[in-house]
Amino acid sequence: MKKPDHLILLCNSYRMVGEAKGTCLKRGSTDLIQYLTEEAADRGLDVAVTTTACLNICPQGPVIIIQPDNYYYGGITDEDKIDEILEALEENKAVEEYLISD
């Protein structure tokens, strides 16, 4: 099996008890999953898109992580921001404006 060039993780706020109730979910992360997946495919990006449990950085959510680049993006609340992130990924760059740190 060939590994994709990038793994894109989108926080979906699931907790250990299985209930999604965190900030990312409340700010619309589930509405962005399909768009992110389809847009990456339309651009021909070699990526796998998946959701995660709570990442415990709720104040900065919704959060997207791109691996292996280790980019943590916060406040990704709409399709325009996803477009910017995917455009930067195509150019092997980061969108500095959305990067978050600990």
C-alpha positions in Angstrom: 0.0 0.0 0.0 1.3 3.4 -1.0 1.2 6.0 1.8 -0.3 9.4 0.9 2.0 12.4 0.8 0.1 14.1 3.6 -2.4 13.2 6.3 -4.9 15.9 7.1 -6.6 15.6 10.5 -9.7 17.6 11.4 -10.7 17.7 15.1 -14.2 16.5 15.5 -14.4 16.8 19.3 -15.1 13.2 20.3 -14.4 12.5 23.9 -13.4 9.2 25.6 -17.1 8.5 26.3 -17.8 8.8 22.6 -19.8 12.0 22.7 -18.9 14.9 20.4 -19.4 18.1 22.4 -16.3 20.2 22.2 -15.5 23.5 20.6 -14.5 22.2 17.2 -17.8 20.5 16.8 -19.8 23.5 18.1 -17.9 25.7 15.6 -18.8 23.6 12.6 -16.0 21.1 12.1 -18.3 18.4 10.9 -19.7 20.7 8.2 -16.1 21.1 6.8 -15.1 17.4 6.5 -16.8 16.7 3.2 -15.6 20.0 1.7 -12.0 19.4 2.8 -12.1 15.8 1.4 -13.7 16.8 -2.0 -11.6 19.9 -2.5 -8.3 18.0 -1.8 -9.4 15.3 -4.4 -10.4 18.0 -6.9 -7.0 19.5 -6.6 -5.3 16.1 -7.2 -3.6 16.2 -3.8 -2.2 12.9 -2.6 -3.7 13.1 0.9 -5.8 11.1 3.4 -8.4 13.1 5.3 -9.7 11.9 8.6 -11.2 13.2 11.8 -9.8 13.0 15.3 -11.0 12.9 18.9 -10.6 16.0 21.0 -7.1 17.5 20.6 -7.4 19.4 23.9 -6.7 22.8 22.3 -10.4 23.8 22.2 -9.9 27.6 22.5 -8.2 27.5 19.1 -10.7 25.2 17.3 -11.7 24.0 14.8 -8.2 22.6 14.4 -6.6 21.0 11.3 -3.3 19.2 11.5 -1.2 18.4 8.4 1.3 15.6 8.7 4.2 15.0 8.1 4.7 18.8 8.1 3.4 19.1 11.6 1.3 22.2 10.8 -1.4 22.9 13.4 -4.0 25.3 12.1 -6.6 26.9 14.3 -9.8 28.8 13.9 -10.6 27.0 10.6 -14.3 27.9 10.5 -15.1 28.2 6.8 -14.3 26.9 3.3 -12.2 30.0 2.3 -9.7 29.1 5.0 -9.6 25.5 3.8 -8.9 26.7 0.3 -6.0 28.8 1.6 -4.6 25.9 3.4 -4.8 23.5 0.4 -3.3 26.2 -1.9 -0.4 26.5 0.5 -0.1 22.7 0.7 0.2 22.6 -3.1 3.1 25.0 -2.9 4.7 23.2 0.1 4.1 26.2 2.3 2.2 27.0 5.5 -0.5 29.6 6.0 1.3 31.5 8.7 -1.9 33.4 9.7 -3.6 30.2 10.9 -0.7 28.4 12.5 -1.0 27.8 16.2 1.6 26.8 18.8 1.4 25.5 22.3 
